[in-house]
Amino acid sequence: MIHVYLDDYRHCPKGFVLARNAEECKHLIDEEEIDILSLDFDLGWGNPTGYEVVRHLVEHGAYPKRIFLHTSSILGRNQMYELLSEQLPETTELFGGPMPQCVLDEAAGK
C-alpha cells in the first residue's frame, strides 16, 4: 500500500510517491492500492486539475483509505470536496485540508 501526493510544484513529503500531473496520479490510482491520497487542484496552466483526478476516482470507484485536499485554491478545494462527499464510500475518510503533522510522521515511518 502506498501514499500518493499530487502536486506540480510543492516538495513531496517523505513516504509518499509524487505525481506531478493528473495523468500520473490516475495511473497510480489504477495500478496501486493507496492508503493516503493528498491532492492539489491547480497543476499548471492549461493542464488538467485535481478535479479531473477526483472525477476519475468517482467514475472508477477506486478510492484510497484517506483523502486530503492540500490545495491553496479555495474554489478548487470546494469543487473536489463537494463531488467526493457525494460519492464517498464508508471506507474512505475525506479531509478538506492539508495533512496534519501526525499523518506526515506516520507516512514517513516516524
DRENLOFI-369100 format. One record per atom (N, C-alpha, C, O): atom name; x, y, z; residue number from 0. Coordinates in steps of 0.1 Angstrom, whole numbers. Layout:
# DRENLOFI-369100
{atom CA; px X; py Y; pz Z; nr NUM} $
...
//
This chain:
# DRENLOFI-369100
{atom N; px 9; py -12; pz 0; nr 0} $
{atom CA; px 0; py 0; pz 0; nr 0} $
{atom C; px 9; py 12; pz 0; nr 0} $
{atom O; px 19; py 13; pz 7; nr 0} $
{atom N; px 5; py 22; pz -9; nr 1} $
{atom CA; px 14; py 34; pz -10; nr 1} $
{atom C; px 6; py 47; pz -6; nr 1} $
{atom O; px -6; py 46; pz -4; nr 1} $
{atom N; px 13; py 58; pz -4; nr 2} $
{atom CA; px 8; py 71; pz -2; nr 2} $
{atom C; px 11; py 79; pz -15; nr 2} $
{atom O; px 22; py 79; pz -19; nr 2} $
{atom N; px 1; py 87; pz -20; nr 3} $
{atom CA; px 4; py 95; pz -32; nr 3} $
{atom C; px 1; py 110; pz -29; nr 3} $
{atom O; px -8; py 113; pz -22; nr 3} $
{atom N; px 10; py 118; pz -34; nr 4} $
{atom CA; px 10; py 132; pz -33; nr 4} $
{atom C; px 10; py 138; pz -47; nr 4} $
{atom O; px 19; py 138; pz -54; nr 4} $
{atom N; px -2; py 145; pz -50; nr 5} $
{atom CA; px -3; py 151; pz -63; nr 5} $
{atom C; px 0; py 166; pz -62; nr 5} $
{atom O; px -7; py 173; pz -55; nr 5} $
{atom N; px 10; py 170; pz -69; nr 6} $
{atom CA; px 14; py 184; pz -69; nr 6} $
{atom C; px 24; py 187; pz -79; nr 6} $
{atom O; px 34; py 180; pz -81; nr 6} $
{atom N; px 22; py 198; pz -87; nr 7} $
{atom CA; px 32; py 201; pz -98; nr 7} $
{atom C; px 43; py 210; pz -93; nr 7} $
{atom O; px 53; py 212; pz -100; nr 7} $
{atom N; px 42; py 215; pz -80; nr 8} $
{atom CA; px 52; py 224; pz -76; nr 8} $
{atom C; px 59; py 221; pz -62; nr 8} $
{atom O; px 71; py 222; pz -61; nr 8} $
{atom N; px 50; py 218; pz -53; nr 9} $
{atom CA; px 55; py 216; pz -39; nr 9} $
{atom C; px 64; py 204; pz -38; nr 9} $
{atom O; px 64; py 194; pz -46; nr 9} $
{atom N; px 72; py 204; pz -27; nr 10} $
{atom CA; px 81; py 193; pz -24; nr 10} $
{atom C; px 72; py 181; pz -19; nr 10} $
{atom O; px 63; py 183; pz -11; nr 10} $
{atom N; px 76; py 169; pz -23; nr 11} $
{atom CA; px 68; py 157; pz -19; nr 11} $
{atom C; px 73; py 153; pz -5; nr 11} $
{atom O; px 85; py 152; pz -2; nr 11} $
{atom N; px 63; py 151; pz 4; nr 12} $
{atom CA; px 67; py 146; pz 18; nr 12} $
{atom C; px 73; py 132; pz 18; nr 12} $
{atom O; px 70; py 124; pz 9; nr 12} $
{atom N; px 81; py 130; pz 27; nr 13} $
{atom CA; px 88; py 117; pz 29; nr 13} $
{atom C; px 77; py 106; pz 31; nr 13} $
{atom O; px 67; py 108; pz 38; nr 13} $
{atom N; px 79; py 95; pz 24; nr 14} $
{atom CA; px 70; py 84; pz 25; nr 14} $
{atom C; px 59; py 84; pz 14; nr 14} $
{atom O; px 50; py 75; pz 14; nr 14} $
{atom N; px 59; py 94; pz 6; nr 15} $
{atom CA; px 49; py 95; pz -5; nr 15} $
{atom C; px 55; py 93; pz -19; nr 15} $
{atom O; px 67; py 95; pz -21; nr 15} $
{atom N; px 47; py 88; pz -28; nr 16} $
{atom CA; px 50; py 88; pz -42; nr 16} $
{atom C; px 45; py 100; pz -48; nr 16} $
{atom O; px 33; py 104; pz -46; nr 16} $
{atom N; px 53; py 107; pz -56; nr 17} $
{atom CA; px 49; py 120; pz -62; nr 17} $
{atom C; px 43; py 118; pz -75; nr 17} $
{atom O; px 49; py 111; pz -84; nr 17} $
{atom N; px 32; py 124; pz -77; nr 18} $
{atom CA; px 26; py 125; pz -91; nr 18} $
{atom C; px 26; py 140; pz -94; nr 18} $
{atom O; px 20; py 148; pz -87; nr 18} $
{atom N; px 32; py 144; pz -105; nr 19} $
{atom CA; px 33; py 158; pz -109; nr 19} $
{atom C; px 22; py 163; pz -117; nr 19} $
{atom O; px 20; py 175; pz -119; nr 19} $
{atom N; px 13; py 153; pz -122; nr 20} $
{atom CA; px 2; py 158; pz -130; nr 20} $
{atom C; px -10; py 148; pz -128; nr 20} $
{atom O; px -8; py 137; pz -122; nr 20} $
{atom N; px -21; py 151; pz -134; nr 21} $
{atom CA; px -33; py 143; pz -132; nr 21} $
{atom C; px -31; py 129; pz -138; nr 21} $
{atom O; px -36; py 119; pz -132; nr 21} $
{atom N; px -25; py 128; pz -150; nr 22} $
{atom CA; px -23; py 115; pz -156; nr 22} $
{atom C; px -15; py 106; pz -148; nr 22} $
{atom O; px -18; py 94; pz -146; nr 22} $
{atom N; px -4; py 111; pz -142; nr 23} $
{atom CA; px 5; py 102; pz -134; nr 23} $
{atom C; px -3; py 97; pz -122; nr 23} $
{atom O; px -2; py 86; pz -118; nr 23} $
{atom N; px -11; py 106; pz -116; nr 24} $
{atom CA; px -19; py 103; pz -104; nr 24} $
{atom C; px -30; py 92; pz -108; nr 24} $
{atom O; px -32; py 83; pz -100; nr 24} $
{atom N; px -37; py 94; pz -119; nr 25} $
{atom CA; px -47; py 85; pz -123; nr 25} $
{atom C; px -41; py 71; pz -125; nr 25} $
{atom O; px -47; py 61; pz -122; nr 25} $
{atom N; px -29; py 71; pz -131; nr 26} $
{atom CA; px -22; py 58; pz -133; nr 26} $
{atom C; px -19; py 51; pz -120; nr 26} $
{atom O; px -21; py 39; pz -119; nr 26} $
{atom N; px -14; py 58; pz -110; nr 27} $
{atom CA; px -12; py 52; pz -97; nr 27} $
{atom C; px -25; py 47; pz -91; nr 27} $
{atom O; px -25; py 36; pz -85; nr 27} $
{atom N; px -35; py 55; pz -92; nr 28} $
{atom CA; px -48; py 50; pz -87; nr 28} $
{atom C; px -53; py 37; pz -93; nr 28} $
{atom O; px -58; py 28; pz -86; nr 28} $
{atom N; px -50; py 36; pz -106; nr 29} $
{atom CA; px -54; py 24; pz -113; nr 29} $
{atom C; px -46; py 12; pz -110; nr 29} $
{atom O; px -50; py 1; pz -111; nr 29} $
{atom N; px -33; py 14; pz -107; nr 30} $
{atom CA; px -23; py 3; pz -106; nr 30} $
{atom C; px -20; py -1; pz -92; nr 30} $
{atom O; px -14; py -11; pz -89; nr 30} $
{atom N; px -22; py 8; pz -82; nr 31} $
{atom CA; px -17; py 6; pz -68; nr 31} $
{atom C; px -29; py 7; pz -58; nr 31} $
{atom O; px -39; py 13; pz -61; nr 31} $
{atom N; px -27; py 1; pz -47; nr 32} $
{atom CA; px -36; py 2; pz -36; nr 32} $
{atom C; px -31; py 14; pz -28; nr 32} $
{atom O; px -19; py 14; pz -23; nr 32} $
{atom N; px -39; py 24; pz -25; nr 33} $
{atom CA; px -35; py 37; pz -19; nr 33} $
{atom C; px -41; py 38; pz -5; nr 33} $
{atom O; px -53; py 37; pz -4; nr 33} $
{atom N; px -33; py 42; pz 4; nr 34} $
{atom CA; px -37; py 45; pz 18; nr 34} $
{atom C; px -41; py 60; pz 18; nr 34} $
{atom O; px -53; py 63; pz 21; nr 34} $
{atom N; px -31; py 68; pz 16; nr 35} $
{atom CA; px -33; py 83; pz 17; nr 35} $
{atom C; px -31; py 89; pz 3; nr 35} $
{atom O; px -21; py 86; pz -4; nr 35} $
{atom N; px -41; py 97; pz -1; nr 36} $
{atom CA; px -40; py 105; pz -13; nr 36} $
{atom C; px -42; py 120; pz -10; nr 36} $
{atom O; px -52; py 123; pz -4; nr 36} $
{atom N; px -32; py 128; pz -13; nr 37} $
{atom CA; px -32; py 142; pz -10; nr 37} $
{atom C; px -32; py 149; pz -23; nr 37} $
{atom O; px -23; py 148; pz -31; nr 37} $
{atom N; px -43; py 158; pz -25; nr 38} $
{atom CA; px -45; py 164; pz -38; nr 38} $
{atom C; px -43; py 179; pz -38; nr 38} $
{atom O; px -48; py 186; pz -30; nr 38} $
{atom N; px -36; py 184; pz -49; nr 39} $
{atom CA; px -36; py 198; pz -52; nr 39} $
{atom C; px -46; py 200; pz -63; nr 39} $
{atom O; px -50; py 190; pz -70; nr 39} $
{atom N; px -51; py 212; pz -65; nr 40} $
{atom CA; px -61; py 215; pz -76; nr 40} $
{atom C; px -54; py 220; pz -88; nr 40} $
{atom O; px -54; py 214; pz -99; nr 40} $
{atom N; px -47; py 231; pz -87; nr 41} $
{atom CA; px -40; py 237; pz -98; nr 41} $
{atom C; px -27; py 230; pz -101; nr 41} $
{atom O; px -18; py 229; pz -93; nr 41} $
{atom N; px -26; py 225; pz -114; nr 42} $
{atom CA; px -14; py 217; pz -118; nr 42} $
{atom C; px -7; py 222; pz -130; nr 42} $
{atom O; px -2; py 215; pz -138; nr 42} $
{atom N; px -7; py 235; pz -131; nr 43} $
{atom CA; px 0; py 242; pz -141; nr 43} $
{atom C; px -10; py 247; pz -152; nr 43} $
{atom O; px -20; py 241; pz -155; nr 43} $
{atom N; px -7; py 258; pz -158; nr 44} $
{atom CA; px -16; py 265; pz -167; nr 44} $
{atom C; px -19; py 255; pz -179; nr 44} $
{atom O; px -10; py 250; pz -185; nr 44} $
{atom N; px -32; py 254; pz -181; nr 45} $
{atom CA; px -37; py 246; pz -193; nr 45} $
{atom C; px -37; py 231; pz -190; nr 45} $
{atom O; px -41; py 223; pz -199; nr 45} $
{atom N; px -32; py 226; pz -179; nr 46} $
{atom CA; px -32; py 212; pz -175; nr 46} $
{atom C; px -45; py 208; pz -168; nr 46} $
{atom O; px -51; py 216; pz -161; nr 46} $
{atom N; px -48; py 195; pz -169; nr 47} $
{atom CA; px -60; py 190; pz -161; nr 47} $
{atom C; px -57; py 193; pz -146; nr 47} $
{atom O; px -45; py 192; pz -142; nr 47} $
{atom N; px -67; py 195; pz -139; nr 48} $
{atom CA; px -66; py 198; pz -124; nr 48} $
{atom C; px -68; py 186; pz -116; nr 48} $
{atom O; px -71; py 175; pz -120; nr 48} $
{atom N; px -67; py 188; pz -103; nr 49} $
{atom CA; px -70; py 178; pz -93; nr 49} $
{atom C; px -85; py 173; pz -94; nr 49} $
{atom O; px -88; py 162; pz -90; nr 49} $
{atom N; px -93; py 182; pz -99; nr 50} $
{atom CA; px -108; py 178; pz -100; nr 50} $
{atom C; px -109; py 166; pz -110; nr 50} $
{atom O; px -118; py 158; pz -109; nr 50} $
{atom N; px -100; py 166; pz -120; nr 51} $
{atom CA; px -100; py 155; pz -130; nr 51} $
{atom C; px -97; py 142; pz -123; nr 51} $
{atom O; px -102; py 132; pz -126; nr 51} $
{atom N; px -88; py 143; pz -114; nr 52} $
{atom CA; px -84; py 131; pz -106; nr 52} $
{atom C; px -96; py 126; pz -97; nr 52} $
{atom O; px -99; py 114; pz -96; nr 52} $
{atom N; px -103; py 136; pz -91; nr 53} $
{atom CA; px -115; py 133; pz -83; nr 53} $
{atom C; px -125; py 126; pz -92; nr 53} $
{atom O; px -132; py 116; pz -88; nr 53} $
{atom N; px -128; py 132; pz -104; nr 54} $
{atom CA; px -137; py 125; pz -113; nr 54} $
{atom C; px -133; py 111; pz -116; nr 54} $
{atom O; px -142; py 102; pz -117; nr 54} $
{atom N; px -121; py 109; pz -118; nr 55} $
{atom CA; px -115; py 95; pz -121; nr 55} $
{atom C; px -118; py 86; pz -109; nr 55} $
{atom O; px -123; py 75; pz -111; nr 55} $
{atom N; px -116; py 91; pz -97; nr 56} $
{atom CA; px -119; py 82; pz -85; nr 56} $
{atom C; px -134; py 78; pz -85; nr 56} $
{atom O; px -137; py 67; pz -83; nr 56} $
{atom N; px -142; py 88; pz -87; nr 57} $
{atom CA; px -157; py 86; pz -87; nr 57} $
{atom C; px -161; py 77; pz -98; nr 57} $
{atom O; px -169; py 67; pz -96; nr 57} $
{atom N; px -156; py 79; pz -110; nr 58} $
{atom CA; px -160; py 71; pz -122; nr 58} $
{atom C; px -156; py 56; pz -120; nr 58} $
{atom O; px -163; py 47; pz -125; nr 58} $
{atom N; px -144; py 54; pz -114; nr 59} $
{atom CA; px -138; py 41; pz -114; nr 59} $
{atom C; px -141; py 34; pz -100; nr 59} $
{atom O; px -139; py 22; pz -98; nr 59} $
{atom N; px -145; py 42; pz -90; nr 60} $
{atom CA; px -148; py 36; pz -77; nr 60} $
{atom C; px -135; py 31; pz -70; nr 60} $
{atom O; px -136; py 22; pz -61; nr 60} $
{atom N; px -124; py 36; pz -74; nr 61} $
{atom CA; px -111; py 32; pz -68; nr 61} $
{atom C; px -107; py 42; pz -57; nr 61} $
{atom O; px -98; py 50; pz -60; nr 61} $
{atom N; px -112; py 41; pz -46; nr 62} $
{atom CA; px -110; py 51; pz -35; nr 62} $
{atom C; px -98; py 46; pz -26; nr 62} $
{atom O; px -98; py 35; pz -22; nr 62} $
{atom N; px -90; py 56; pz -22; nr 63} $
{atom CA; px -80; py 53; pz -12; nr 63} $
{atom C; px -87; py 53; pz 2; nr 63} $
{atom O; px -99; py 55; pz 3; nr 63} $
{atom N; px -79; py 50; pz 12; nr 64} $
{atom CA; px -85; py 50; pz 26; nr 64} $
{atom C; px -87; py 64; pz 31; nr 64} $
{atom O; px -96; py 66; pz 38; nr 64} $
{atom N; px -77; py 73; pz 28; nr 65} $
{atom CA; px -78; py 87; pz 33; nr 65} $
{atom C; px -75; py 96; pz 21; nr 65} $
{atom O; px -66; py 94; pz 14; nr 65} $
{atom N; px -83; py 107; pz 21; nr 66} $
{atom CA; px -80; py 117; pz 10; nr 66} $
{atom C; px -79; py 131; pz 17; nr 66} $
{atom O; px -88; py 135; pz 25; nr 66} $
{atom N; px -68; py 138; pz 14; nr 67} $
{atom CA; px -66; py 152; pz 19; nr 67} $
{atom C; px -65; py 161; pz 7; nr 67} $
{atom O; px -61; py 157; pz -3; nr 67} $
{atom N; px -70; py 173; pz 9; nr 68} $
{atom CA; px -70; py 183; pz -1; nr 68} $
{atom C; px -61; py 195; pz 3; nr 68} $
{atom O; px -65; py 204; pz 10; nr 68} $
{atom N; px -48; py 194; pz -1; nr 69} $
{atom CA; px -38; py 204; pz 3; nr 69} $
{atom C; px -37; py 216; pz -6; nr 69} $
{atom O; px -28; py 224; pz -4; nr 69} $
{atom N; px -46; py 217; pz -15; nr 70} $
{atom CA; px -46; py 229; pz -24; nr 70} $
{atom C; px -48; py 242; pz -18; nr 70} $
{atom O; px -55; py 243; pz -7; nr 70} $
{atom N; px -42; py 252; pz -23; nr 71} $
{atom CA; px -45; py 266; pz -18; nr 71} $
{atom C; px -56; py 273; pz -25; nr 71} $
{atom O; px -60; py 284; pz -22; nr 71} $
{atom N; px -62; py 266; pz -35; nr 72} $
{atom CA; px -73; py 271; pz -43; nr 72} $
{atom C; px -86; py 268; pz -35; nr 72} $
{atom O; px -90; py 256; pz -34; nr 72} $
{atom N; px -92; py 278; pz -30; nr 73} $
{atom CA; px -105; py 276; pz -23; nr 73} $
{atom C; px -116; py 271; pz -32; nr 73} $
{atom O; px -123; py 261; pz -28; nr 73} $
{atom N; px -117; py 276; pz -44; nr 74} $
{atom CA; px -127; py 272; pz -53; nr 74} $
{atom C; px -124; py 257; pz -57; nr 74} $
{atom O; px -134; py 249; pz -57; nr 74} $
{atom N; px -112; py 254; pz -60; nr 75} $
{atom CA; px -108; py 240; pz -64; nr 75} $
{atom C; px -111; py 230; pz -52; nr 75} $
{atom O; px -116; py 220; pz -54; nr 75} $
{atom N; px -107; py 234; pz -40; nr 76} $
{atom CA; px -109; py 226; pz -28; nr 76} $
{atom C; px -124; py 223; pz -27; nr 76} $
{atom O; px -129; py 212; pz -25; nr 76} $
{atom N; px -132; py 233; pz -28; nr 77} $
{atom CA; px -147; py 232; pz -26; nr 77} $
{atom C; px -153; py 223; pz -37; nr 77} $
{atom O; px -161; py 214; pz -34; nr 77} $
{atom N; px -148; py 224; pz -50; nr 78} $
{atom CA; px -153; py 216; pz -60; nr 78} $
{atom C; px -150; py 201; pz -58; nr 78} $
{atom O; px -158; py 192; pz -59; nr 78} $
{atom N; px -137; py 198; pz -54; nr 79} $
{atom CA; px -133; py 185; pz -52; nr 79} $
{atom C; px -140; py 179; pz -40; nr 79} $
{atom O; px -145; py 167; pz -40; nr 79} $
{atom N; px -141; py 187; pz -29; nr 80} $
{atom CA; px -147; py 182; pz -17; nr 80} $
{atom C; px -162; py 178; pz -20; nr 80} $
{atom O; px -167; py 168; pz -15; nr 80} $
{atom N; px -169; py 187; pz -27; nr 81} $
{atom CA; px -183; py 185; pz -30; nr 81} $
{atom C; px -186; py 172; pz -37; nr 81} $
{atom O; px -194; py 164; pz -33; nr 81} $
{atom N; px -178; py 170; pz -48; nr 82} $
{atom CA; px -180; py 158; pz -56; nr 82} $
{atom C; px -177; py 145; pz -48; nr 82} $
{atom O; px -184; py 136; pz -48; nr 82} $
{atom N; px -165; py 146; pz -41; nr 83} $
{atom CA; px -161; py 134; pz -33; nr 83} $
{atom C; px -172; py 131; pz -22; nr 83} $
{atom O; px -175; py 120; pz -20; nr 83} $
{atom N; px -176; py 141; pz -14; nr 84} $
{atom CA; px -185; py 139; pz -3; nr 84} $
{atom C; px -198; py 133; pz -8; nr 84} $
{atom O; px -205; py 126; pz 0; nr 84} $
{atom N; px -202; py 136; pz -20; nr 85} $
{atom CA; px -215; py 130; pz -25; nr 85} $
{atom C; px -213; py 115; pz -29; nr 85} $
{atom O; px -223; py 108; pz -28; nr 85} $
{atom N; px -201; py 110; pz -32; nr 86} $
{atom CA; px -199; py 97; pz -37; nr 86} $
{atom C; px -191; py 88; pz -28; nr 86} $
{atom O; px -189; py 76; pz -31; nr 86} $
{atom N; px -185; py 93; pz -17; nr 87} $
{atom CA; px -176; py 86; pz -9; nr 87} $
{atom C; px -181; py 74; pz -2; nr 87} $
{atom O; px -192; py 74; pz 4; nr 87} $
{atom N; px -174; py 62; pz -3; nr 88} $
{atom CA; px -178; py 51; pz 4; nr 88} $
{atom C; px -175; py 52; pz 19; nr 88} $
{atom O; px -166; py 60; pz 22; nr 88} $
{atom N; px -181; py 44; pz 27; nr 89} $
{atom CA; px -178; py 45; pz 42; nr 89} $
{atom C; px -164; py 41; pz 46; nr 89} $
{atom O; px -159; py 45; pz 56; nr 89} $
{atom N; px -157; py 34; pz 37; nr 90} $
{atom CA; px -143; py 30; pz 40; nr 90} $
{atom C; px -133; py 41; pz 37; nr 90} $
{atom O; px -121; py 39; pz 40; nr 90} $
{atom N; px -137; py 52; pz 32; nr 91} $
{atom CA; px -128; py 63; pz 29; nr 91} $
{atom C; px -131; py 75; pz 37; nr 91} $
{atom O; px -142; py 80; pz 39; nr 91} $
{atom N; px -120; py 81; pz 43; nr 92} $
{atom CA; px -121; py 93; pz 51; nr 92} $
{atom C; px -117; py 105; pz 42; nr 92} $
{atom O; px -107; py 104; pz 35; nr 92} $
{atom N; px -125; py 116; pz 43; nr 93} $
{atom CA; px -122; py 128; pz 35; nr 93} $
{atom C; px -119; py 140; pz 44; nr 93} $
{atom O; px -127; py 142; pz 53; nr 93} $
{atom N; px -108; py 147; pz 41; nr 94} $
{atom CA; px -104; py 158; pz 49; nr 94} $
{atom C; px -102; py 170; pz 40; nr 94} $
{atom O; px -95; py 169; pz 30; nr 94} $
{atom N; px -109; py 181; pz 43; nr 95} $
{atom CA; px -109; py 193; pz 34; nr 95} $
{atom C; px -97; py 202; pz 36; nr 95} $
{atom O; px -98; py 214; pz 33; nr 95} $
{atom N; px -86; py 197; pz 40; nr 96} $
{atom CA; px -74; py 205; pz 42; nr 96} $
{atom C; px -62; py 196; pz 41; nr 96} $
{atom O; px -62; py 185; pz 38; nr 96} $
{atom N; px -50; py 202; pz 43; nr 97} $
{atom CA; px -37; py 195; pz 42; nr 97} $
{atom C; px -36; py 185; pz 54; nr 97} $
{atom O; px -43; py 186; pz 64; nr 97} $
{atom N; px -26; py 176; pz 52; nr 98} $
{atom CA; px -23; py 166; pz 62; nr 98} $
{atom C; px -17; py 172; pz 75; nr 98} $
{atom O; px -8; py 181; pz 74; nr 98} $
{atom N; px -22; py 168; pz 87; nr 99} $
{atom CA; px -16; py 173; pz 99; nr 99} $
{atom C; px -2; py 166; pz 101; nr 99} $
{atom O; px 1; py 156; pz 94; nr 99} $
{atom N; px 6; py 172; pz 109; nr 100} $
{atom CA; px 19; py 166; pz 112; nr 100} $
{atom C; px 19; py 152; pz 116; nr 100} $
{atom O; px 28; py 144; pz 112; nr 100} $
{atom N; px 9; py 148; pz 124; nr 101} $
{atom CA; px 9; py 134; pz 128; nr 101} $
{atom C; px 7; py 124; pz 116; nr 101} $
{atom O; px 13; py 113; pz 117; nr 101} $
{atom N; px 0; py 128; pz 106; nr 102} $
{atom CA; px -2; py 120; pz 94; nr 102} $
{atom C; px 11; py 120; pz 86; nr 102} $
{atom O; px 15; py 109; pz 81; nr 102} $
{atom N; px 17; py 131; pz 85; nr 103} $
{atom CA; px 30; py 132; pz 78; nr 103} $
{atom C; px 41; py 123; pz 85; nr 103} $
{atom O; px 48; py 116; pz 78; nr 103} $
{atom N; px 41; py 123; pz 98; nr 104} $
{atom CA; px 50; py 115; pz 106; nr 104} $
{atom C; px 47; py 100; pz 104; nr 104} $
{atom O; px 56; py 92; pz 102; nr 104} $
{atom N; px 34; py 97; pz 104; nr 105} $
{atom CA; px 30; py 83; pz 102; nr 105} $
{atom C; px 35; py 78; pz 88; nr 105} $
{atom O; px 41; py 67; pz 87; nr 105} $
{atom N; px 33; py 86; pz 78; nr 106} $
{atom CA; px 37; py 82; pz 64; nr 106} $
{atom C; px 52; py 81; pz 63; nr 106} $
{atom O; px 57; py 72; pz 55; nr 106} $
{atom N; px 59; py 89; pz 70; nr 107} $
{atom CA; px 74; py 89; pz 70; nr 107} $
{atom C; px 80; py 78; pz 78; nr 107} $
{atom O; px 92; py 75; pz 78; nr 107} $
{atom N; px 71; py 71; pz 85; nr 108} $
{atom CA; px 76; py 60; pz 94; nr 108} $
{atom C; px 82; py 64; pz 107; nr 108} $
{atom O; px 90; py 57; pz 113; nr 108} $
{atom N; px 78; py 76; pz 112; nr 109} $
{atom CA; px 83; py 81; pz 124; nr 109} $
{atom C; px 75; py 75; pz 136; nr 109} $
{atom O; px 78; py 78; pz 148; nr 109} $
//
